[in-house]
Structures are given as C-alpha cells and as structure tokens.
Amino acid sequence: MTLALILAQVADARDSAAQRAWDWLDEVGAGGADGGGISEWIDTGKIPTLAAILLFGFIMFRAQSKAHKGKEISIRRIAGLDALDEAIGRATEMGRPVLYVPGIDEIKEIQTIYSMMILRHVARKTAEFGTDLIVPVRDSIVMTFAEEAVKAGCMDAGRPEAFDKDNVRYLSNEQFAYCAGVAGIMAREKPAANIMLGMFFAESLILAETGFMGGAIQVAGTAKQHQLPFFVAACDYTIMGEEYFAVTAYLTREPNLLATIHAADILKLIGMAMLFVGIVLASIYAAEWYADDMSWIKVYHRMFGV
Amino acid sequence: MKREIPILLTVLCGLTIIWSFFSNYPKADAANTELLQWALIFFSVAFILGITNLIRVSLKQIAAKHNDSAYKIILLVVMFAYLFIGLAEQHEWFGPGSLFGGPGDMTVKDWVYRKMFIPLQATMFSLLAFFIASAAFRAFRARSMESTLLLLAGAIVMLGQVPLGEQITGGLAPRWLAFLMVYINAAGQKAIIIGATLGVLATGLRIVLGIERSYLSE
C-alpha cells in the first residue's frame, strides 16, 4: 500500500514537472510573436546548442583545474602526428625542403587558423634541423598569418635567422591556379616531405598524387570528410576529423590544451548516451506506446524534434 | 601589450559573434554585420600584400637567374597586362565600344577569361580523372584485411552505379550500393562530422577564451 502511494506521488511529480517543461516551452516559443519574453534576447531554437556549449565549457574548465592540480590526462598515440617529425627528419637527411600546404580556405575557417598553429610547430622543427620550409598560400591574410607563424616557430627554436620571408609565397586566389602553382613547386623544388593540413576541396587529390609522384613522404590532415578518402589513398599518413584538432595538444602536451581534448571526449560520451535515449524515445513516440497525454516523451520530442 | 591587445580583441570579437548567433536582439545582429564589414575591408587591403609578395619573390628569382626565371617573367607580364586590361575596361580609357571599353559582346578581358583562364582551370580539374585512377589502383590492392574490404566496397559501389552491374548481379548491386551508402558510409561520415564538430567547438572556445595563443607571434 505504501509502495503504491510512493509510486503514485512519483508519477504526479513527474507529470507536473513535464507540464511545467511544456508550459516553459510554450512561453519561450510564444514570446517571439509579440516581441516579448525570453525570445527577444535568445533565439529559443538554439537553446540546445547553447546548453551544449555551456556544458562543454564547464567540463573543460573542470578538466583544466584537475590538470593544474597534477592529474595526468593521457592521449592515445596518433601515427600521423608522430610522422610529422619523421617527415621533417627525412627531409633534413636528404637535404631537401619541407613543403607545408595550409589548405585553400580563408583565415575565417577554423581549420585554417588551426593549420597556422601547427605550422608554428613545424617551423620550429625545421628551424632546429636547419631545413628549408616552403609555405605556398592562396589567401593574402593567410599569408600574413603564415609569415608570423613561421617567424614565431624559428624564434621558438632559438634561430630567428632561419626565417626566410621569401619561402612564404602567395600564389593565387584562384583554386586551380594555386593548385598548379603548388604542383609546380613539388615538381621543380622536389621537397622531401609534403605536409598538407587544413581545408581542402577538389585540389586535394591533385596535390597528393603530384607529391606521391615526386617521391615525397606525405602527411595530410583535414576535417573535411569528403576529401579524406583521397588523402587516405594517396598519402603515407592521414590525420582525420577530430585528430586534426588535437595536434597542438598532442605535440605540446600542455595541460590546458589536453583538458579541452578530455572535455570533447566527455561531451562525446554524453552525446552517445543522448543518442541512445533519443533512439529509444523516438521509437516509443513513433509507435505511440505511451499512454499519458502529457509525458516526458512528448516534451523530449518537442525539444529535439525526434 | 603586444600580446594582450590581440587576445583582448579576439575575445571581444568572438563573444560578439557568439552573442549575435544566439540572440534575437537587433543590436547584436548590427554589431555582427559591422564586424563582417571590417573583415571585408581587411581582406581587400590584404590583397595588396599578396600581390607585393608575389612581385617581390618573382623579381628576386629573376634577378638571381633562377631556373624558374622564365616562368616568373611570364607570370609578371600576364598579371600586369590583365590588370591593365581590367582597369582600361573599368574606366573606359579607350572609349565605350572599343575592345578595352566594355561592356561589348566580348571585351579583351572577357576573352582572356573565357578563352584562356577557364580552359586552363578545366585542364587542371580534368587531371583528377587520371589521378583518381592511379590512386585507386594503389589503394584497392588487396594486401591486408582493410584494403580487401576497401576493394570490395569500391567494387560494389562501381557495379551499383552502372547498368551492366545491375544486369550481371541480377539487380542486387544497386541494393548493396544503397545499403553501403545509406547505412555504412553515412554512419562513418556522421561519426567523423560529430568528432570534427566537437574539435571545432573545442578549438573555437580555446581561441575565444584566450587559452590557445599559439596563432599569435609572442
């Protein structure tokens, strides 16, 4: 009897919470029509995205604080990143330059910004080894970033004189003109290592195959999933998807950066759990296996559209 | 200050853009539009830097009688000639209706673009067909379990795309193709997209919050 009462109270509390959530969704959804309510300040359709970002930020800062207290954050071995040093070492042994292609997108693309960060590490290594680094670019703003990144890399290595301004080369804003220019550098200057990291489009395979024909060791990486098969087919090592955004953390092992990788992993686990719950709830909703008019299933359906 | 001011500007601009993305407040949108206009101005001005770099590197190689000197001379001549033709058309230096005057049926600028530049671009693009064949030849060699799976998947996709494949498999190839593309391929692609999106989010937050500073020369 007591158990039945407790279960009834739990069911009441659940229904009343679901009703409140439903009413809140009504309130934020209706606010936009007359310009009042929360929707004047926040686009209510983007609340799940905002919640995910805030959650990510919270997890990231927690992981950072743990890392500062000495907790070790491990990161799995990524063959493509280990190969960066190998490629630069090989170029040094052969006395030939390293070619770094930062993709063809503008600096507003996050992959290009990230490519500049990796370029700094590559420039440090080439400066340490005394190897030439050629960086052809498609965009003028990217060119200025690339110059700064190479200069900073040389400074990091303690060899500022290793920076050669003429090796950061603006070629063309046009996709295939740039592609032809890079292919020309590969054919004429015969770099021993081609590192292609950034945002690539149709030129990816042309560059990778030209590099292969030149006999260079090739490391490529992008988060653009349509170009990944080309790089996998034509390059020695491919850094794919999220691995690409782990490069600086992997190379520097700096706790702050490792913490963001850790946070992304935790968010991925949460995402997987939500996907599983969503699949179950969407199936129940589609099959109309729920009895109440107002239930969490309907609230979930309304919030996430499953 | 050389380090702090750029970080402060990055944080401010980043937060403004995030605010405009999540907010319906009209001033947020106006601030975002203003920032984008500034960016456009920067891009336009920076174009001059690119051209300067191109001229400097080319002239140095020509002066040093580098092996590529001939290419560099052609590059500079074509670049300045096309710039002249474009300016002549824009400002009607040779009068409207003349070859350089535009907008005629086909001005010199249009002719160079349509009859030279577009075919050259198409030539580069068409190389892809040959490169796909050579890359596929290497990738599809059944040397390991993974490459054998790749070979099988590739064969099914090719057979499923052509009528002959449908005929010789009794109509099964298009169904296998659909299964591969809709379930296996789409699931793999979505996994990569989700991972990459989280990477983008992590990197964006690191930059906006000033944790990642290696893009700045310190």
Boltz contact constraints between the chains, C-beta under 6 A:
constraints:
  - contact:
      token1: [A, 40]
      token2: [B, 24]
      max_distance: 6.0
  - contact:
      token1: [A, 41]
      token2: [B, 23]
      max_distance: 6.0
  - contact:
      token1: [A, 41]
      token2: [B, 25]
      max_distance: 6.0
  - contact:
      token1: [A, 42]
      token2: [B, 22]
      max_distance: 6.0
  - contact:
      token1: [A, 43]
      token2: [B, 22]
      max_distance: 6.0
  - contact:
      token1: [A, 43]
      token2: [B, 24]
      max_distance: 6.0
  - contact:
      token1: [A, 46]
      token2: [B, 22]
      max_distance: 6.0
  - contact:
      token1: [A, 50]
      token2: [B, 22]
      max_distance: 6.0
  - contact:
      token1: [A, 56]
      token2: [B, 201]
      max_distance: 6.0
  - contact:
      token1: [A, 110]
      token2: [B, 200]
      max_distance: 6.0
  - contact:
      token1: [A, 110]
      token2: [B, 203]
      max_distance: 6.0
  - contact:
      token1: [A, 113]
      token2: [B, 215]
      max_distance: 6.0
  - contact:
      token1: [A, 114]
      token2: [B, 203]
      max_distance: 6.0
  - contact:
      token1: [A, 116]
      token2: [B, 215]
      max_distance: 6.0
  - contact:
      token1: [A, 117]
      token2: [B, 214]
      max_distance: 6.0
  - contact:
      token1: [A, 117]
      token2: [B, 215]
      max_distance: 6.0
  - contact:
      token1: [A, 120]
      token2: [B, 214]
      max_distance: 6.0
  - contact:
      token1: [A, 140]
      token2: [B, 46]
      max_distance: 6.0
  - contact:
      token1: [A, 140]
      token2: [B, 47]
      max_distance: 6.0
  - contact:
      token1: [A, 140]
      token2: [B, 49]
      max_distance: 6.0
  - contact:
      token1: [A, 140]
      token2: [B, 50]
      max_distance: 6.0
  - contact:
      token1: [A, 141]
      token2: [B, 46]
      max_distance: 6.0
  - contact:
      token1: [A, 143]
      token2: [B, 50]
      max_distance: 6.0
  - contact:
      token1: [A, 148]
      token2: [B, 217]
      max_distance: 6.0
  - contact:
      token1: [A, 151]
      token2: [B, 217]
      max_distance: 6.0
  - contact:
      token1: [A, 152]
      token2: [B, 217]
      max_distance: 6.0
  - contact:
      token1: [A, 166]
      token2: [B, 57]
      max_distance: 6.0
  - contact:
      token1: [A, 169]
      token2: [B, 57]
      max_distance: 6.0
  - contact:
      token1: [A, 170]
      token2: [B, 50]
      max_distance: 6.0
  - contact:
      token1: [A, 170]
      token2: [B, 53]
      max_distance: 6.0
  - contact:
      token1: [A, 170]
      token2: [B, 54]
      max_distance: 6.0
  - contact:
      token1: [A, 176]
      token2: [B, 121]
      max_distance: 6.0
  - contact:
      token1: [A, 176]
      token2: [B, 124]
      max_distance: 6.0
  - contact:
      token1: [A, 179]
      token2: [B, 124]
      max_distance: 6.0
  - contact:
      token1: [A, 180]
      token2: [B, 124]
      max_distance: 6.0
  - contact:
      token1: [A, 205]
      token2: [B, 128]
      max_distance: 6.0
  - contact:
      token1: [A, 205]
      token2: [B, 131]
      max_distance: 6.0
  - contact:
      token1: [A, 206]
      token2: [B, 127]
      max_distance: 6.0
  - contact:
      token1: [A, 206]
      token2: [B, 131]
      max_distance: 6.0
  - contact:
      token1: [A, 209]
      token2: [B, 131]
      max_distance: 6.0
  - contact:
      token1: [A, 209]
      token2: [B, 135]
      max_distance: 6.0
  - contact:
      token1: [A, 223]
      token2: [B, 196]
      max_distance: 6.0
  - contact:
      token1: [A, 225]
      token2: [B, 189]
      max_distance: 6.0
  - contact:
      token1: [A, 225]
      token2: [B, 192]
      max_distance: 6.0
  - contact:
      token1: [A, 233]
      token2: [B, 135]
      max_distance: 6.0
  - contact:
      token1: [A, 233]
      token2: [B, 139]
      max_distance: 6.0
  - contact:
      token1: [A, 234]
      token2: [B, 135]
      max_distance: 6.0
  - contact:
      token1: [A, 241]
      token2: [B, 192]
      max_distance: 6.0
  - contact:
      token1: [A, 241]
      token2: [B, 195]
      max_distance: 6.0
  - contact:
      token1: [A, 241]
      token2: [B, 196]
      max_distance: 6.0
  - contact:
      token1: [A, 242]
      token2: [B, 195]
      max_distance: 6.0
  - contact:
      token1: [A, 242]
      token2: [B, 196]
      max_distance: 6.0
  - contact:
      token1: [A, 242]
      token2: [B, 199]
      max_distance: 6.0
  - contact:
      token1: [A, 245]
      token2: [B, 199]
      max_distance: 6.0
  - contact:
      token1: [A, 245]
      token2: [B, 203]
      max_distance: 6.0
  - contact:
      token1: [A, 256]
      token2: [B, 211]
      max_distance: 6.0
  - contact:
      token1: [A, 260]
      token2: [B, 202]
      max_distance: 6.0
  - contact:
      token1: [A, 260]
      token2: [B, 206]
      max_distance: 6.0
  - contact:
      token1: [A, 264]
      token2: [B, 198]
      max_distance: 6.0
  - contact:
      token1: [A, 264]
      token2: [B, 202]
      max_distance: 6.0
  - contact:
      token1: [A, 267]
      token2: [B, 198]
      max_distance: 6.0
